[in-house]
Amino acid sequence: MRVDISFLPALATAFLLIFARIGMMVMLLPGLAERSVPMRMRLTVALVLTLVILPLRRADYPIDLRSFGPVLSMLGTEILIGTMLGMTARLALSALEVTGSIVAQELGLGFATAVDPTQGQQGVLFGNFLTLLAVALIFATDLHHLAIAALDDSYTLFHPGELPLTGDMAALTVKLVAGSFRIGVQLAAPFIVFGLLFNIGLGVLSRLMPQMQVFFVATPLSIFAGLLILFAVIAAMMGTFLGYFDGTLRAIAPNA
């Protein structure tokens, strides 16, 4: 009895190409790409998703092993597509870093920094809190399912072996950065108004009572009032962000 294994090289090549796209996306996805998540867990998620996608998309890969040039070119394309998919979600999440920086500046807490557990670097305390809260809500509301759907839809938007148009990629990046900054400022709007009115009031008070130490009175009052505002608007803030995040992911998962 003869066992034909001639299909194995082509199958293994297709597996590696699919893994390249999925692995790059998993390395950048919020909630999975954090430094606190073990590398083995990320690798396991990428391998499981690859095994799920492989039977569905194996026929989409025109593999010719007689030459390594086309295979290497396809590998670079898959890495580029996976990076773009992951960066889409990562840039959407960065809107909360903008919000946190503005809020901390308005409340006088810009000096309060801590290590961001999602990135492993120093970040404003408010930004870290909002980012962690957003990641928890993304999983609680099942929005991470859109990322999995985007993997399958990406084979419709970006066919294997076809290099994405650099102009479209640049336009998408600019749109995401501008949208994240816009949403970040909108979420911080109540604190911008509060900071403006509060500082105008302090200016008037310092002119009326020059002997008063305005800074020592203003700082704890600003923090206390800012925390009350945060408590009042946090639900609306996160609801608005989740709507923006959902719209961003649906742009790369139109069939979800």
Secondary structure, DSSP 8 states (H G I E B T S, - for coil): -----TTHHHHHHHHHHHHHHHHHHHTTSTTTSSTTS-HHHHHHHHHHHHHHHHHHHGGG----TT-HHHHHHHHHHHHHHHHHHHHHHHHHHTHHHHHHHHHHHHHT-TT-EEEETTTTEEEEHHHHHHHHHHHHHHHHTTTHHHHHHHHHHHHHHS-TT----HHHHHHHHHHHHHHHHHHHHHHTHHHHHHHHHHHHHHHHHHHH-TTS-HHHHHHHHHHHHHHHHHHHHHHHHHHHHHHHHHHHHHHH-TT-
